[in-house]
Every structure is written in structure tokens, then in C-alpha cells.
Amino acid sequence: MALIEADKLEKVFRVARHHRGFLGSVRNLLSREYHEVRAVDGISFAIERGEMVGCIGPNGAGKSTTIKMLTGILVPSGGQLTACGLVPYRQRKELARRIGVVFGQRTQLWWDLPLIESLDLLGYVYRVPRPRFQANLREFRELLDLDSFLRTPVRQLSLGQRMRGDLAAALLHEPEVVYLDEPTIGLDVVAKHRIRDFLRRINRERGVTILLTTHDVADLEQLCSRLLIVDHGKLLYDGSLEAIRERFGTERTLIVDLADDADNNDQRLDVPFATEVRADGPRRWLRFNRGELTAADLISTVTARYRIRDLSIEEPAIEGIIRRIYEEGIDR
């Protein structure tokens, strides 16, 4: 049995319909009309123990709603859902002891207390045995570099410091699975690097299952081997990053630096099954389709025809592929 299983999961919200103008305001007061918003529309997926899975989609796609159903905060409108063998909304208290949650724009820490006191309180809330609490805190202090602000009130912490504190708080009770909703939003490069290193380590060494929702494609590329793409409440894609690049990123680019004394420095390169799409002096960009030509064959042809100083292969950017899926739909 998978650690997390969703089968045709749905969430529908009833939203009041507002009418504009004076007559519309009167109508709003006298009678309330509603329309349905289908935030999650028949999503199915399963996550195995120890996986690190990324979930991406535009704003309003249904990512955060799905996370809230997985934690038991929201009750599904339809379908089946289990996490750690429990039904989240029915067994929320029992489930809370086995999961950790971090919402990037919210905190579970006490605003006016020093970070260490918030962590102590959470240790009591989760009834973590004191020796285990101390051992976990000692490890997280080192991995997340908490010591410099451990006794600082949470309200005085920078965003990056607070996020590191929230990660420690979510993992003190040794959960089986951690849900992360935009954990690197608004962070600088150094803070993102430290948090990504921490997540890789707890996943590898502790076997913690991680479901990560983000808009930062770098989070996905550096952390996740599997990707869920959600849009308009529907699951568009479930598979590896490499598979999505193979399936949708058909166009690759060979970047060639011609030798300084090459006779063809001022001419377009003529290479079968490849198109020169850009030129900057001796540097040329040749675009080719992976289905028609391998990189090895193209390199062999180019080096046979031209004197080359250097070359490299540029793979299609995942961010560009995902943007096209949002704009054009996965079938196109």
C-alpha cells in the first residue's frame, strides 16, 4: 500500500455570486445566489514511502487545496484519500502526529516567543520524549544553522531564518511525510541552497517522504525525481522530469565555437537535419530534433565539416516546457 493514495479526489466550493450596482446590492441582501468552483477535479495519484515528489501548477490550479485535504484541514467533496493508512479528515488528530507541514507564507511558530521556546512548546504538543527531542534539535541546529538566531523572537527573524525554524518545527516529532507548500518563496539564493540541502538529507538519511508544491522550477530540478503538473483542478502529468523533457522537449541545441581561423566564420553553417538559429561571431547555435538526429551524429557531422574549438549541448529548459503545457494544454 502506498503511503499516500488519492483516487478521483474532488473539492468543490460554493461561492456567493455578487451583483453590481444599486439593484444588485439590494438583490444580494434579499437573496444569496451561489455558483460552484471545482478546485480539485478528479485527481488520482499514489506516492510511495521515501519518494520526493514535486507538484507544480499556475495560481488557482488546486495545489494548496490538495495539500489541505491531505492534512485533514479540508474535507473532500468526492473520491477517496488516505495518508499513512488513515483517512485525513476523519483521523486528523492521529494523522497530525505522523505528518509535518510547512506553508511558505504562514508559520506554526509563536510570533512573540524566541525560536527555541516555540520549538520546546511543539515538543510538548507532540509529546516527543525529551532525549529524542534533544537529539533532533541538536541535529537540526547544525544542519539548518539555527544557533545564531535560536533565542531571537520569531517576529524579528528574516524570512529565510523563519523558514529554517519552521522546517525544524515540522520535523521535530519525526514525521513519516512532510508537505511543503512554497517553502522557498521569497528567499535569497543562499537560503534556498541551505533548505534544499536539508531536504535532500532528511529524505536520504531518514527516509522522510516529501510532497513539495512550488512555482520555483529550480526546486523541482534539484530535489524531485517525479513531477505532478496540475491545472484547473486536473492532473495533467505524472512522471519523471527526464520523461517530460524527452516527451515534450524535442528540440535540443548544439552550441559550437568555430576555430578562430575557420574559413566559414562569416557564413551560416550547413548541417543536415539541423538549423542555425543564432550566431555571435564564431559561436553558433544549431537546433535539432532528438527524434530525427542524435547529438553524437550531429557532433560527428559538424566536426567533419568545420574546424571546431569547443562545443556543448543545451537541453530544453523544463520551465519553458511547463509554460507551454499551461498555455497550450498537454495534448497539443
Legacy VTK file of the C-alpha trace (Angstrom):
# vtk DataFile Version 3.0
C-alpha trace
ASCII
DATASET POLYDATA
POINTS 332 float
0.000 0.000 0.000
1.332 3.436 -0.966
1.951 5.951 1.810
-0.380 8.464 0.126
-3.219 7.489 -2.201
-5.747 9.730 -3.918
-8.438 8.247 -6.158
-10.663 10.612 -8.187
-10.230 13.267 -5.486
-12.569 16.263 -5.738
-13.136 19.514 -3.888
-15.982 21.849 -4.816
-16.563 25.215 -3.121
-19.880 27.091 -3.121
-19.122 30.753 -3.735
-21.642 33.575 -3.365
-22.459 35.348 -6.617
-22.372 39.150 -6.246
-24.316 41.523 -8.491
-23.013 45.006 -9.222
-24.828 48.314 -8.885
-27.568 49.512 -6.534
-30.189 46.980 -7.623
-27.551 44.277 -7.470
-26.692 45.242 -3.874
-30.372 45.025 -2.882
-30.600 41.662 -4.581
-27.505 40.469 -2.674
-29.176 41.440 0.611
-32.517 39.797 -0.161
-31.358 36.555 -1.725
-27.997 34.848 -1.860
-27.102 33.032 -5.071
-24.210 30.607 -5.302
-22.102 29.052 -8.005
-19.722 26.128 -7.750
-15.952 26.353 -8.104
-14.326 22.997 -8.775
-10.888 23.497 -7.208
-9.847 19.830 -7.483
-11.462 17.780 -10.234
-10.928 14.027 -10.145
-7.208 13.838 -9.299
-5.650 10.379 -8.807
-2.084 9.610 -7.729
-0.078 7.449 -5.311
3.157 8.315 -3.506
5.405 5.587 -2.154
7.335 5.774 1.098
10.625 7.657 0.702
9.711 9.497 -2.516
10.305 13.213 -3.017
7.579 14.451 -5.378
7.117 17.939 -6.786
3.707 19.414 -7.595
3.533 22.436 -9.868
0.775 24.463 -11.485
-0.372 28.063 -12.015
-2.094 30.018 -9.244
-5.546 28.562 -8.582
-4.634 25.180 -10.083
-5.641 23.270 -6.925
-2.228 22.506 -5.397
-2.789 24.057 -1.959
-6.351 22.696 -1.795
-4.974 19.201 -2.378
-2.390 19.678 0.403
-5.140 20.840 2.789
-7.183 17.721 2.050
-4.108 15.539 2.594
-3.612 17.080 6.040
-7.302 16.829 7.004
-7.897 20.603 7.061
-10.444 20.283 4.237
-12.992 17.516 3.658
-13.062 16.165 0.071
-16.266 16.613 -1.918
-15.725 13.283 -3.650
-13.277 10.472 -4.253
-11.068 8.534 -1.857
-7.988 9.696 0.065
-5.632 8.026 2.535
-2.339 9.178 4.087
-0.219 6.931 6.320
-3.077 4.432 6.168
-5.523 6.961 7.650
-8.425 8.983 6.248
-7.150 12.526 6.911
-10.376 14.373 7.759
-11.705 11.507 9.921
-8.470 10.770 11.819
-6.917 14.210 11.809
-5.500 14.121 15.357
-3.822 10.749 14.851
-2.530 11.819 11.437
-1.058 15.066 12.860
1.457 13.013 14.871
2.713 11.338 11.688
2.994 14.296 9.298
4.782 17.622 9.144
3.542 20.694 7.278
5.239 23.910 6.178
3.288 26.666 4.436
5.723 29.196 2.979
3.617 32.266 3.780
2.425 31.124 7.227
4.179 29.936 10.343
3.425 27.460 13.122
5.836 29.291 15.448
4.711 31.649 18.231
5.276 35.180 16.968
6.473 36.823 20.203
8.482 33.913 21.622
12.128 33.137 20.902
12.523 30.350 18.361
13.860 27.898 20.964
10.735 28.345 23.134
8.465 27.709 20.151
10.358 24.507 19.421
10.149 23.470 23.093
6.384 24.029 23.111
5.929 21.990 19.945
7.937 19.193 21.553
5.361 19.109 24.379
2.413 19.410 21.967
3.619 16.363 20.010
4.715 14.573 23.211
8.209 13.944 21.891
10.325 12.149 24.534
12.910 14.590 25.863
16.026 12.624 24.819
14.667 12.249 21.276
13.700 15.931 21.185
17.204 16.985 22.261
18.854 14.698 19.693
16.661 16.018 16.865
17.151 19.630 17.914
20.919 19.141 18.056
20.945 17.740 14.504
18.672 20.458 13.098
20.686 23.213 14.776
23.703 22.008 12.830
22.006 21.235 9.505
19.937 24.439 9.404
22.493 26.659 11.185
19.955 27.789 13.819
22.297 28.789 16.666
22.768 32.430 15.644
19.032 33.193 15.993
17.747 30.418 18.267
16.965 32.887 21.088
15.584 35.628 18.821
11.804 36.311 18.879
10.172 34.866 15.772
8.774 38.282 14.740
12.363 39.576 14.418
13.592 36.768 12.170
14.242 37.259 8.475
12.109 35.230 6.066
14.936 32.760 5.481
15.565 32.317 9.214
11.869 31.813 9.941
11.592 29.236 7.166
14.509 27.270 8.633
12.804 27.458 12.030
9.537 26.205 10.519
11.333 23.261 8.896
12.857 22.295 12.240
9.425 22.621 13.901
7.794 20.401 11.257
10.350 17.622 11.717
10.989 17.558 15.494
8.459 14.760 16.035
9.965 12.624 13.224
7.010 12.543 10.812
6.725 9.948 8.073
5.705 12.505 5.471
6.204 16.264 5.115
4.041 18.566 2.994
5.819 21.711 1.840
3.792 24.493 0.234
6.102 27.087 -1.389
8.940 26.572 1.122
11.452 28.743 -0.780
9.141 31.612 -1.765
10.852 34.989 -1.401
14.159 33.515 -0.214
17.608 34.552 -1.431
19.971 32.169 -3.216
21.919 31.234 -0.067
18.781 30.457 1.965
17.327 28.357 -0.881
20.568 26.378 -1.153
20.633 25.609 2.590
16.975 24.496 2.639
17.377 22.288 -0.442
20.441 20.624 1.094
18.486 19.986 4.286
15.530 18.436 2.445
17.797 16.171 0.405
19.495 14.956 3.562
16.363 14.165 5.583
14.891 12.384 2.573
18.049 10.336 2.014
19.085 9.621 5.607
15.740 9.498 7.416
13.576 8.235 4.556
11.083 11.095 5.033
8.537 11.239 2.209
8.201 14.770 0.817
5.456 16.337 -1.289
6.559 19.767 -2.442
4.381 22.372 -4.170
6.256 25.256 -5.724
6.481 27.787 -8.547
10.280 27.568 -8.471
11.332 25.132 -11.194
14.848 25.015 -9.700
13.341 23.360 -6.589
11.949 20.604 -8.795
15.108 20.093 -10.835
17.372 19.936 -7.780
15.132 17.945 -5.425
12.466 15.871 -7.155
12.714 12.800 -9.353
8.973 12.874 -10.029
6.660 15.680 -11.088
2.900 16.238 -10.870
1.532 19.025 -13.099
-1.894 20.338 -12.052
-4.063 22.887 -13.860
-7.723 23.826 -13.402
-8.037 21.127 -10.752
-6.941 18.320 -13.079
-3.762 16.257 -13.078
-2.123 16.844 -16.471
1.108 14.908 -15.962
2.585 12.394 -13.511
6.090 11.198 -14.278
9.799 11.923 -14.139
11.462 15.181 -15.123
13.560 13.325 -17.671
10.470 11.763 -19.253
8.767 15.131 -19.630
11.891 16.516 -21.293
12.027 13.502 -23.637
8.322 13.720 -24.444
7.851 17.461 -24.850
11.350 18.937 -25.144
12.086 17.510 -28.569
14.270 20.416 -29.681
17.861 20.411 -28.412
20.610 22.890 -29.241
24.252 22.264 -30.132
26.413 25.288 -29.303
29.524 25.379 -31.469
32.598 27.609 -31.165
34.349 27.677 -34.528
38.130 27.829 -34.625
39.402 31.394 -34.878
40.959 30.742 -38.288
37.955 28.870 -39.736
37.101 29.876 -43.283
33.354 29.773 -42.552
33.296 32.169 -39.588
31.128 34.644 -41.518
28.825 32.099 -43.175
25.818 30.163 -41.924
26.606 26.557 -41.102
25.125 23.991 -43.469
24.364 20.815 -41.498
21.669 18.256 -42.463
18.724 17.937 -40.006
19.911 20.987 -38.013
19.120 24.690 -38.280
21.384 27.545 -37.290
19.111 29.702 -35.121
21.647 32.173 -33.761
25.161 33.424 -34.463
27.529 35.545 -32.425
30.841 35.726 -34.240
32.434 32.266 -34.174
29.788 30.931 -31.769
26.800 29.252 -33.447
23.586 27.696 -32.112
22.285 24.690 -34.078
18.799 23.462 -33.197
17.851 19.846 -33.924
15.080 17.372 -33.150
16.048 14.485 -30.885
13.669 12.232 -32.832
15.495 12.848 -36.127
19.114 13.034 -35.007
21.241 12.063 -32.044
23.673 14.517 -30.508
26.555 12.151 -31.310
25.635 12.033 -35.018
25.285 15.813 -35.216
28.615 16.395 -33.488
30.277 13.924 -35.868
28.840 15.735 -38.903
29.809 19.212 -37.653
33.361 18.249 -36.724
33.815 16.572 -40.134
32.760 19.758 -41.962
34.167 22.554 -39.798
37.153 23.276 -37.576
35.783 23.394 -34.025
37.368 24.876 -30.909
34.634 23.876 -28.445
31.041 22.662 -28.319
28.272 21.852 -25.826
24.694 20.539 -25.792
21.878 22.680 -24.373
18.842 20.711 -23.256
15.352 22.260 -23.440
14.527 24.125 -20.229
11.939 22.426 -18.026
10.466 25.840 -17.199
9.787 26.525 -20.877
8.208 23.104 -21.373
5.913 23.557 -18.375
4.927 27.047 -19.524
3.937 25.649 -22.928
1.850 22.926 -21.245
-0.005 25.628 -19.254
-0.584 27.758 -22.350
-1.324 25.105 -24.983
-2.533 22.094 -22.995
-0.720 18.783 -22.698
-2.393 17.188 -25.742
-1.073 19.906 -28.060
LINES 1 333
332 0 1 2 3 4 5 6 7 8 9 10 11 12 13 14 15 16 17 18 19 20 21 22 23 24 25 26 27 28 29 30 31 32 33 34 35 36 37 38 39 40 41 42 43 44 45 46 47 48 49 50 51 52 53 54 55 56 57 58 59 60 61 62 63 64 65 66 67 68 69 70 71 72 73 74 75 76 77 78 79 80 81 82 83 84 85 86 87 88 89 90 91 92 93 94 95 96 97 98 99 100 101 102 103 104 105 106 107 108 109 110 111 112 113 114 115 116 117 118 119 120 121 122 123 124 125 126 127 128 129 130 131 132 133 134 135 136 137 138 139 140 141 142 143 144 145 146 147 148 149 150 151 152 153 154 155 156 157 158 159 160 161 162 163 164 165 166 167 168 169 170 171 172 173 174 175 176 177 178 179 180 181 182 183 184 185 186 187 188 189 190 191 192 193 194 195 196 197 198 199 200 201 202 203 204 205 206 207 208 209 210 211 212 213 214 215 216 217 218 219 220 221 222 223 224 225 226 227 228 229 230 231 232 233 234 235 236 237 238 239 240 241 242 243 244 245 246 247 248 249 250 251 252 253 254 255 256 257 258 259 260 261 262 263 264 265 266 267 268 269 270 271 272 273 274 275 276 277 278 279 280 281 282 283 284 285 286 287 288 289 290 291 292 293 294 295 296 297 298 299 300 301 302 303 304 305 306 307 308 309 310 311 312 313 314 315 316 317 318 319 320 321 322 323 324 325 326 327 328 329 330 331
